[in-house]
Amino acid sequence: MDRSASGWINGLVGVIIFSGSLPATRIAVQEFDPVFLTVARAAIAGVLAFVLLVVFRQKRPARADLFSLFIVSLGVVVGFPLLTALALQHVTSAHSIVFIGLLPLATAIFGVVRGGERPRPVFWIFSVLGSVLVAGFALAQGVSASPTGDLLMLAAIIVCGLGYAEGARLSRRLGGWQVISWALVLSLPIMALLTLLYLPPTLEDIGTPAWLSLAYVSLFSMLIGFVFWYRGLAQGGIAAVGQLQLLQPFFGLALAATLLRESVTPLMLLVTVAVILCVAGARRFAN
């Protein structure tokens, strides 16, 4: 299997895993404080990452890599989980999932800025058109829907795109699972301390669905998914493989409707399909 095909397969596996993140977060924030959920998932994943690095005797990253790891931590360990958890207090997971349509554009932009990639001009036409469709959907809901939730989701997309691109760039030297593991370990002391500070006064009233959701976002969304995702981006190209994120709304909307019994409107489906068609065009001209 050539490197490009392997990149697309790894990227697809990562997207499938990430598709459960927002529905799981939506369930968890109904019983956990968003800040606690953010720091707890990072702390749990950080402990596991530390064990992996020790067991496989990985060398410490070079001093020159620390700034990049800090950006990865800020974007995907803290920023995206916290901002989406706060947003999901104002909007449904089905509504928030459509914003994932902006992630390929954000990732591609940072892939150019930080990764040195140069997609063809036609690529940007398709990517921008897809983003406009997503923004139009948000505006069509009206400001009464939740401007706070929408702004939080937009901020989450920006920091996540930066974290994705920076992690993919660094993965070319360190490896995919090593990058997310070191990013988690670097943030572990602060995340562990904050977990203790924000620990709920009682855990007896927390239901099983919330605990299972915390386990999912800690193990899969925070660690396992990135093993595949960063490897895929590094192998197949940040801008190109990043377009696979447009499949995430399909998987996510299906989960939101199935597990949370949330309403998936025809407009949501129409926007999702239209954006994916745009990304199919963008993928063709990514290189």
C-alpha positions in Angstrom: 0.0 0.0 0.0 1.5 3.4 -1.0 1.9 6.2 1.5 -1.0 8.3 0.1 -3.5 5.5 0.3 -2.3 4.6 3.8 -2.8 8.3 4.8 -6.4 8.3 3.6 -7.2 5.1 5.4 -5.7 6.3 8.7 -7.4 9.6 8.3 -10.8 7.9 7.7 -10.4 5.8 10.9 -9.6 8.9 12.8 -12.7 10.8 11.5 -14.9 7.9 12.4 -13.6 7.9 16.0 -13.9 11.7 16.2 -17.5 11.5 15.0 -18.6 10.3 18.4 -16.9 13.1 20.3 -19.7 15.8 20.1 -22.6 13.4 20.9 -20.6 12.0 23.8 -19.7 15.5 25.1 -23.3 16.5 24.8 -24.3 13.6 27.1 -21.4 14.2 29.5 -22.1 18.0 30.0 -25.6 17.3 31.2 -24.1 15.9 34.4 -20.5 17.1 34.4 -19.2 20.7 34.5 -17.7 21.6 31.2 -14.4 22.6 32.7 -14.2 19.4 34.8 -15.0 17.4 31.7 -12.2 19.1 29.7 -9.5 18.7 32.3 -10.5 15.2 33.4 -10.5 13.8 29.8 -7.0 15.4 29.3 -5.7 14.0 32.6 -7.0 10.5 32.0 -5.5 10.5 28.5 -2.3 12.0 29.7 -1.7 9.2 32.2 -2.2 6.6 29.5 0.0 8.5 27.2 2.8 8.7 29.8 2.5 4.9 30.3 2.8 4.3 26.5 5.9 6.6 26.2 7.6 4.8 29.1 6.7 1.3 28.0 8.0 1.9 24.4 11.0 3.9 25.7 10.4 7.0 23.5 13.1 9.7 23.5 12.1 13.1 24.8 11.3 15.6 22.1 14.0 18.1 21.2 13.8 21.6 22.7 12.9 23.0 19.3 9.8 20.8 19.3 8.4 22.1 22.6 6.7 25.2 21.0 4.9 23.0 18.5 3.8 20.6 21.2 2.5 23.6 23.2 0.4 24.6 20.2 -0.9 21.1 19.8 -1.8 21.0 23.5 -3.5 24.4 23.4 -5.5 23.5 20.3 -6.6 19.9 20.7 -6.0 19.0 24.4 -7.5 22.2 26.0 -9.0 24.6 23.4 -11.3 22.4 21.3 -12.6 20.2 24.1 -13.3 23.2 26.4 -14.9 25.4 23.8 -17.1 22.6 22.4 -18.2 21.5 25.9 -19.2 25.1 26.7 -20.9 25.4 23.3 -22.9 22.3 23.9 -24.6 23.9 26.9 -26.3 26.3 24.4 -26.7 24.2 21.2 -27.5 20.5 20.4 -24.8 18.2 19.2 -26.7 17.9 15.9 -26.4 21.7 15.4 -22.8 21.8 16.5 -21.7 18.9 14.2 -22.5 20.9 11.1 -19.8 23.4 12.2 -17.3 20.6 11.6 -17.8 21.5 8.0 -15.4 24.5 8.7 -12.6 22.2 10.0 -11.2 21.2 6.6 -10.8 24.9 5.6 -9.2 25.8 8.9 -6.9 22.8 8.8 -5.9 23.6 5.2 -5.2 27.2 6.0 -2.9 26.3 8.9 -1.4 23.6 6.7 -0.2 26.3 4.4 0.9 28.6 7.2 2.6 26.0 9.4 3.1 23.0 7.1 4.3 24.7 4.0 1.7 23.1 1.7 0.5 24.8 -1.5 -2.8 23.5 -2.8 -3.9 24.8 -6.2 -6.2 27.9 -6.5 -9.3 25.8 -7.4 -8.9 23.9 -4.1 -9.6 27.1 -2.2 -12.7 27.9 -4.3 -14.3 24.6 -3.3 -13.2 24.9 0.4 -14.4 28.5 0.8 -17.8 27.5 -0.9 -18.2 24.7 1.6 -17.4 27.0 4.5 -19.9 29.6 3.2 -22.6 27.0 3.1 -21.9 26.1 6.8 -21.9 29.7 7.8 -25.1 30.3 6.0 -26.7 27.4 7.8 -25.8 28.9 11.2 -27.2 32.3 10.1 -30.4 30.6 8.9 -31.1 29.4 12.4 -31.4 33.0 13.5 -29.6 34.8 16.3 -32.2 33.5 18.7 -30.8 30.0 18.2 -27.8 30.7 20.3 -25.1 33.2 19.1 -23.0 32.2 22.1 -23.0 28.6 21.2 -22.2 29.4 17.5 -19.3 31.7 18.4 -17.9 29.1 20.8 -18.1 26.5 18.0 -16.3 28.8 15.6 -13.5 29.5 18.1 -13.2 25.7 18.7 -12.8 25.1 14.9 -10.0 27.7 14.6 -7.9 26.3 17.5 -8.6 22.8 16.4 -7.5 23.4 12.8 -4.2 24.9 14.2 -3.7 22.0 16.5 -4.3 19.5 13.6 -1.9 21.2 11.2 0.8 21.7 13.8 0.5 18.1 15.0 0.6 16.7 11.5 3.8 18.8 10.7 5.5 17.5 13.8 4.3 13.9 13.2 6.6 13.8 10.1 9.5 13.7 12.6 8.2 12.2 15.8 5.4 10.0 14.7 1.6 10.4 15.1 1.0 8.7 18.5 4.2 10.2 19.9 3.0 13.8 19.1 -0.4 13.5 20.8 1.2 11.6 23.7 3.9 14.2 24.4 1.3 17.0 24.1 -0.9 15.2 26.7 2.1 14.6 29.0 3.2 18.2 28.9 -0.2 19.4 29.9 -0.7 16.5 32.5 0.5 18.3 35.6 -1.9 21.3 35.1 -4.8 19.1 33.9 -4.4 16.7 36.9 -4.4 19.6 39.4 -7.5 21.2 37.8 -9.2 17.9 37.8 -8.9 17.7 41.5 -10.0 21.4 41.9 -13.1 21.0 39.8 -14.0 17.5 41.0 -17.8 17.4 41.7 -18.6 17.4 45.4 -20.4 14.1 45.0 -20.1 11.4 42.3 -23.0 9.3 43.4 -25.6 11.1 41.3 -23.6 10.8 38.1 -25.3 8.4 35.7 -23.7 5.6 33.7 -24.2 7.4 30.3 -22.2 10.3 31.6 -19.4 8.0 32.8 -19.3 6.1 29.5 -19.2 9.4 27.6 -16.3 10.6 29.8 -14.5 7.3 29.0 -15.1 7.7 25.3 -13.8 11.3 25.0 -10.8 10.4 27.2 -9.7 7.2 25.5 -10.9 7.6 21.9 -11.4 11.3 21.2 -8.3 12.4 23.2 -5.8 9.7 22.4 -6.6 6.8 20.1 -8.3 8.9 17.4 -5.2 11.1 17.1 -2.9 8.2 16.6 -4.7 7.5 13.3 -5.5 11.1 12.4 -2.0 12.6 12.7 -0.5 9.6 10.9 -3.0 10.1 8.1 -2.3 13.9 7.8 1.4 13.3 7.8 1.2 10.6 5.1 -1.4 12.0 2.8 -1.0 15.7 3.2 -2.7 18.1 5.7 -4.9 19.9 3.2 -5.9 16.8 1.2 -6.6 14.3 4.0 -8.1 17.1 6.1 -11.0 17.1 3.8 -12.1 13.8 5.2 -13.5 15.8 8.1 -16.5 16.6 6.0 -17.6 13.0 6.5 -17.8 13.6 10.2 -21.1 15.4 10.1 -22.7 12.3 8.4 -21.5 10.0 11.1 -22.1 12.6 13.9 -25.7 13.4 12.8 -26.5 9.7 12.7 -25.2 9.2 16.2 -27.0 12.3 17.5 -30.3 11.0 16.0 -29.7 7.4 17.2 -28.3 7.9 20.6 -29.6 11.3 21.7 -32.9 11.2 19.7 -32.1 14.8 18.6 -33.9 16.2 15.7 -31.9 16.2 12.4 -33.7 18.6 10.1 -33.8 18.3 6.3 -31.8 21.6 6.2 -29.0 20.0 8.3 -28.8 17.1 5.9 -29.0 19.3 2.8 -26.1 21.5 4.1 -24.1 18.5 5.0 -24.5 16.9 1.5 -23.8 20.2 -0.2 -20.6 20.8 1.8 -19.3 17.2 1.2 -19.8 17.8 -2.6 -17.7 20.9 -2.3 -15.0 19.0 -0.4 -15.0 16.3 -3.1 -14.1 19.0 -5.5 -11.5 20.5 -3.2 -9.9 17.0 -2.7 -9.3 16.7 -6.4 -7.3 19.9 -6.6 -5.5 19.6 -3.2 -2.2 18.9 -4.8 
